[in-house]
Amino acid sequence: MKWRLLATSLFLACVGGMLSATELAPWFGKTLEIEGRATTRVQCYNLLDTKSGSKKHPACDVFVDLSAATAVDLIVNVSAELEAVLAATRHRSFGFDSFLFTGRYLWLNDVIGDPISLVTGATISKVFRPARHDIGVFHHGGIQCEFHVAAGKEFSCEQFWLSRGWGVLGLGIADQGSPWLRANLAWERNWWNRHELKIFMDSLWGLGNRSLNLKHHFPGYGPIHHQSIDTGVRYRIAFESGAALSFEYAYRLFANNCPEYVNLLMVRLFYPFGL
């Protein structure tokens, strides 16, 4: 009971701010249950891919994401997520990075008999000025909007899902620069809702026409022709209280006009709050 009260107090103190990458999987949580997430990410790299080749640029950046999400299944099945990101990087001291709001709509749900699950949505973000000019973060402008569609399929046994595969395609635009594309793939394995394993590949493709040049002021990734492909693995353990803890590692396989050979470590705490 004390832990529940403590977690609730922390949630109320920082709602909209528990760290997590925005949830894009094509399945929603329980209706009217608030999903609180607190995530800490550390990314380290030594090189940047630039117009004139790889340049030494060592950095070890820390990000704290705080988010709260909930699903509503009344007339329509929708979900909403508020997120705040804080960061301390080579280029700036610890402070706010961005605020995000995501809304999604569930068109098909394979859990109740549809052939697949299909979700569309949009994420709107406000990026603070120091973060826009941070070469270690893929920000394109001050106000950003990304439209995304996710599709996936679960395979179940009794009340448990055993495995599932899903993917995401996204198209983004900011108040400056060129659009970008996102393409992610993931496969997950579940053991009786206690242990989960996820293998994933995430990619981002900036459609700008400029190369990264360290001799010039960095304007953000809006005008940059950048590409990145990251692959990784995540392990998640759930507890009887409903809380869950996950550990994730990712590595950048390919980079063009951005940090290369990036190592990313992430720890995430998940805690649900019923309404």
GIJORA-V661728 format. One record per residue. N is the residue number from 0. RES is the residue in one letter. OMEGA is omega in radians with two decimals (* if undefined). Layout:
N/RES/OMEGA
N/RES/OMEGA
This chain:
0/M/3.13
1/K/3.13
2/W/3.13
3/R/3.11
4/L/3.13
5/L/3.14
6/A/3.11
7/T/3.13
8/S/3.12
9/L/3.13
10/F/-3.13
11/L/-3.12
12/A/-3.04
13/C/3.12
14/V/-3.07
15/G/-3.08
16/G/3.11
17/M/-2.89
18/L/2.96
19/S/2.91
20/A/-3.11
21/T/-3.11
22/E/-3.11
23/L/3.14
24/A/-3.04
25/P/3.02
26/W/-3.11
27/F/3.04
28/G/-3.14
29/K/-3.12
30/T/3.09
31/L/3.00
32/E/3.14
33/I/3.12
34/E/3.10
35/G/-3.14
36/R/3.06
37/A/-3.04
38/T/3.00
39/T/3.12
40/R/3.03
41/V/3.08
42/Q/-3.12
43/C/3.09
44/Y/-3.13
45/N/-3.00
46/L/2.98
47/L/2.99
48/D/-3.06
49/T/3.12
50/K/-3.09
51/S/3.10
52/G/-3.13
53/S/3.14
54/K/3.13
55/K/-3.09
56/H/-3.04
57/P/3.13
58/A/3.03
59/C/-2.99
60/D/-3.13
61/V/3.13
62/F/3.05
63/V/-3.14
64/D/3.10
65/L/-3.07
66/S/3.05
67/A/-3.11
68/A/3.06
69/T/3.10
70/A/3.12
71/V/3.13
72/D/3.11
73/L/3.03
74/I/3.09
75/V/-3.13
76/N/-3.09
77/V/3.04
78/S/3.13
79/A/3.14
80/E/3.01
81/L/-3.05
82/E/3.01
83/A/-3.11
84/V/3.04
85/L/-3.06
86/A/2.95
87/A/-3.03
88/T/3.08
89/R/-3.00
90/H/-3.12
91/R/3.09
92/S/-3.05
93/F/-3.14
94/G/-3.11
95/F/3.08
96/D/-3.07
97/S/2.96
98/F/-3.10
99/L/2.98
100/F/3.14
101/T/3.01
102/G/-3.10
103/R/-3.13
104/Y/-3.13
105/L/-3.12
106/W/-3.13
107/L/-3.10
108/N/-3.11
109/D/3.11
110/V/-3.12
111/I/3.00
112/G/3.07
113/D/-3.09
114/P/3.09
115/I/2.91
116/S/-3.08
117/L/-3.10
118/V/2.98
119/T/-3.13
120/G/3.13
121/A/3.08
122/T/3.09
123/I/-3.10
124/S/3.01
125/K/-3.09
126/V/3.13
127/F/-2.99
128/R/3.13
129/P/-3.13
130/A/-3.12
131/R/-3.08
132/H/3.12
133/D/-3.04
134/I/-3.12
135/G/-3.07
136/V/-3.09
137/F/3.01
138/H/-3.08
139/H/-3.13
140/G/-3.13
141/G/3.04
142/I/-3.09
143/Q/3.06
144/C/3.10
145/E/3.05
146/F/-3.07
147/H/3.07
148/V/-3.12
149/A/3.11
150/A/-3.12
151/G/-3.11
152/K/3.09
153/E/3.00
154/F/-2.93
155/S/2.99
156/C/-3.04
157/E/-3.09
158/Q/-3.08
159/F/2.92
160/W/-3.09
161/L/3.12
162/S/3.10
163/R/3.07
164/G/-3.12
165/W/3.13
166/G/-3.12
167/V/2.95
168/L/-3.11
169/G/3.05
170/L/-3.09
171/G/3.09
172/I/3.14
173/A/-3.13
174/D/3.02
175/Q/3.10
176/G/-3.05
177/S/3.10
178/P/3.04
179/W/3.12
180/L/3.06
181/R/3.07
182/A/-3.10
183/N/3.05
184/L/-3.13
185/A/2.99
186/W/-3.09
187/E/3.09
188/R/-3.07
189/N/3.05
190/W/3.01
191/W/3.10
192/N/3.09
193/R/-3.12
194/H/3.11
195/E/3.06
196/L/-3.13
197/K/3.01
198/I/-3.00
199/F/3.00
200/M/-3.12
201/D/3.11
202/S/3.13
203/L/-3.01
204/W/3.10
205/G/-3.03
206/L/3.09
207/G/-3.08
208/N/-3.13
209/R/3.04
210/S/3.11
211/L/-3.10
212/N/-3.07
213/L/3.13
214/K/-3.11
215/H/3.06
216/H/-3.11
217/F/-3.04
218/P/-2.92
219/G/-3.05
220/Y/-3.13
221/G/-3.12
222/P/-3.02
223/I/3.05
224/H/-3.03
225/H/3.05
226/Q/3.07
227/S/3.05
228/I/3.13
229/D/3.05
230/T/-3.08
231/G/-3.11
232/V/3.12
233/R/3.03
234/Y/-3.10
235/R/3.08
236/I/-3.13
237/A/-3.11
238/F/-3.10
239/E/3.13
240/S/-3.04
241/G/3.09
242/A/3.11
243/A/3.13
244/L/-3.13
245/S/3.13
246/F/-3.04
247/E/3.02
248/Y/3.09
249/A/-3.13
250/Y/-3.12
251/R/-3.13
252/L/-3.05
253/F/3.13
254/A/3.04
255/N/-3.13
256/N/3.12
257/C/3.07
258/P/-3.13
259/E/-3.09
260/Y/-3.09
261/V/2.97
262/N/-3.10
263/L/3.06
264/L/-3.10
265/M/3.01
266/V/-3.08
267/R/3.04
268/L/3.12
269/F/3.10
270/Y/-3.13
271/P/3.10
272/F/3.14
273/G/3.10
274/L/*
